[in-house]
Amino acid sequence: MFKNLTQVYSLIVCLVASVVMMITIGVILGSGTDLVFTEYKYMSQLSKFSSDEKYVEYKKQASSNDKEQRQILKPELIKDKRIADREDYINEVKGNAISSMISCATWLITGLFFFIIHWRMYRCSASTKV
């Protein structure tokens, strides 16, 4: 089955690298959907920005600062603030998705690097006669 300890070691590292790469690909796909389908994936969170009434109610629940509450209740500011806050929320989600994808790309490259090196190590040790 296995000729030496090098083969066992290299196959175990290949297994671990494969698992890391599979998990990383799943996270990349999830972040990709966050980036591409933000408005569909986060529809329930974005619903608070759908109308001025919902936005005011959300702000009343979220805000403990009375001055901010009085300022947001001014009718001429509500729509502009609601639209700006909605765009800020979408940009934050997209920014987090991009950051996650960059981090995962690092893990994917590292896992691929370890897999290739140890797979070659396994093949070289398997072809040599002990």
N, C-alpha and C positions, 0 to 999 in steps of 0.2 A: 504494500500500500504506500507508505511513506518511507523513503530511503534514509532520510536524515532529519535532524531537528530544524534545519534551515527551511525545508519544505513546509513543515507544520507552521513555523513562525510566519513565513511569507503568505501562506493561505489564510491565517488568522488575520493578519494585517489587511489583506485584500477583502476579507469579509467585513471587517470593521469599516474600511474605506467605502465599501459598497453601501452599507447601511447609512453612513453619514451622507453619501451622495443622494440616496433615495429620499431621506428626510429633507435634505436641502432643496431638492427639486420640488417637493411638495410645498415647502414654504415659499419658494420662488413663484410657483403657480398661484398660490394664495395672494401673494403681494401683487402679482400681475393682474389678478382680478380686481384688487383694490384700486390699482392704477387705471385700468381700462374701464371698468364698470362701477365706478365710485357711486354714481347717483342711484344705481339699481341695488347695489350691495348694502348701502347705508340709507336706504329709503326711509326706514323707520326713524333714524336719527335726524334726517333732513326734513321730516314732516313738520317739525317745530318752526321751520323757516318758510312754510308754504303760504301762510297768511299773516297779516298784521296781528290779528286776534290771538292766534296760536303763539306767535312770537312774544307778544306782551305777557301772555300767561306763563310761558316758559321763563321769561326774564323775572317775573314776579316770584316764581318758585326758586329760581337759582340765585337771585340777588338778595344779599342781606344788607347791602348799602342803600340807605334811603335816598341819598342824593342821586345815585345812579338810577334808581327806580323812578324818581320824579323826572329825570332827564329823558329816560327812554319812553315815558308816557306822553311826551310832546308829539302830537300827531304829525308834524312836519318832519320829524327825525326818524320816525318808526320805520318807514319803508326803506330809506337809505341804510339805516343801521342793520336792518334785517338782511338785506341783500349783501351788505359787506360782511356780516357775520357768517352768512351761508358760504360765501366765497372763501373766507378764512378757514372755515371748517373743512371744505373740500380740499383746499390747498394743504392743510395740515395732514389729512389722510393720505393724499398723494405723496407728500414729502416723506411721511413715514414709510410708505410702500417703496419708494425709491431707495431710501436708506436701508431698508430690510433687504432689498434685492442686491444692493452693492455688498452688504455683509455676507449674504448667502453665496454670492458669486465667489467671494474669497474662500469660503468653506468648500465650495464645489471644486475650485481649482486645486486647493490643497488636497482634498480627497482623491481627485483624479491623479495628481502627482504621486501620492503614496501608492495608489492602486497600480499604476504603470510600473513604478520601480519594483514593487514587491512581486508583481506578476512576472516580470522579467527575471527576478531573482529566483522565483519558483521554477520557471521553465529552464533556467540555466542549471539549477541544482538537480532537476529531474533528468536532464539529458546527460549529466556526468555520471560515470560509473563509480560506485562506492565499493 
